[in-house]
């Protein structure tokens, strides 16, 4: 099986509603890039949705030292917004260094480095729709117009 969808991990949604304030300074969100070799599951447990666990093992990660770190890059510019019947967490598009050479990035895992309830728990997976990359340039992972997380209320 391959990456065919983008989704928010259900366990993360439950944890967030009860205990997390993702726009606080105690949370560092990261975006790690993965190949199409993973088989993501929106119903994975909190532990299995974490970076370097379950499907998100480093063996399937796309990175380059000094350009796009193994473990992903920190997401900045976190902003919570609301609209008619939705709440959304948005951010600035993460970028690599200026000399990146990356290939085969099919999706990105947004995860929280805070150790509660699970260290590096996955929050959402973003399907890029095709393998992406860059040769000796700046890779930009465009955040969807629907943000990192979006919930209908």
C-alpha positions, 0 to 999 in steps of 0.5 A: 500500500502507498500514501493515498490521503492526507489526514489528522491522526484521531489519537492526536485530535483526542489528546489535543482537545484535552491536554494540548495548547499547540500554539504555546512555546512549550510545543515544537512542531516539526515536519518530517518528509517520507517516501511513498513506501509507508502505509499510513493509518489514521487510526494508529495509536498515539505511540504508532503515529509518532516520528520514528515509530510505526510507519514513520521510521527513519528508513523511509525518511527523506532528509539531507544533513545541513539542509533538511534535518533528519527528524524534520524541520521546525514549523514556525508561525503557528496561528490558530484561526476560526471561521464559519464552522471551522477552527484551523491551525496554520503555519509558515511554509517550512523550507530547507537550506539553500543547497538542498538535494532531496528526492522522493518526498511523497508526504510530510508528518507533522509531529509534536516534540513534547513528551506528553502523552507520547514523545514525537506524537504524529498530529497530521499527515500531508500527502503531496500528491506525487513524489517531490524534491529539489536539486541544489536549491531550496525545498519548500513544503507548502502548507495547505490553505486548510492549514496543518489541522482543521476541524469543523465545529 
